[in-house]
Amino acid sequence: MIEPVQHSQYRKPRSPRVKLFGTGDLNRKMRCSVIVAHPADEVVGAGCLISKLVDVTVLHVTDGAPADMQDAKAAGFEARADYARARREECLAALAIANVPQDRVVDLEITDQCASTCLADLTKKVATFLQQSAPDIVVTHPYEGGHPDHDATAFATHAALRLMTQNGFKPPAIFEMGLHPSEDFKAKLPDFLPGTERETTTLLLDDRAKEMKQRMFACFETQRESLDVSPIGPEKFRQPLAYDFTSPPQEGKLHYENFAWAPTSQEWQSLACDALANLFPQRSAAL
Ligand SMILES: [Zn+2]
């Protein structure tokens, strides 16, 4: 006689989405790395999510201090390095509120607005970070043309996962968070740019979460003007497409092409093609 299957003994593997957005014990067993272009990006785009997770590491690609010194001077700093240090310190204070200690935050210290100029090197550094932090899930920016540093961070994360796979490591599942600068570059908007419609998970903030995120925002003295006009939530996440970084993410003029300091889409694609040829000389360029 055949015994009926005891379903309770065969627990269905939980999807990365359930692991990331589930509650209680699910999150306790999961390691998550958040890879962002600028200090504070992770707080605006995923501060509430980060506070719900137990094992989080954060990687900042740039130091948040552009070479032109405009932001630094507006915040009262004469030296770029002092402004960058202030941005790191206020971000560490904000992350501490979400229970992420200082030793879980890594800064690559690339000059703000310059991440696209060193994509191959950045990819190798992201791969090293991922091998050391060994996350189950990575949260990063989408490739959507919102900010060249954000696209560079998306490139480096996707290319790093491909390098890990090539080298026999099991790559983590990847999610992207909604975050882009407003058209006047003043606010940080926790949303995706309009484009292809995809399934999005929206994290609504209850009163307690809003209060906590307000306290995180309050840590950013140098970013006060920007965060005062940035929405505190909700936070939006989705799983990425298999991006082709040799083509523009959108048709027509990209969001970042509105900013005088930013590269053109063509210039960015050229940097991406060079980096892919450097990183994957034997393979097709598309990731
Ligand atoms: Zn940013």
Residues whose N, C-alpha, C, O or C-beta is under 5 A from the ligand:
A	BS01	ZN	A37 H38 D41
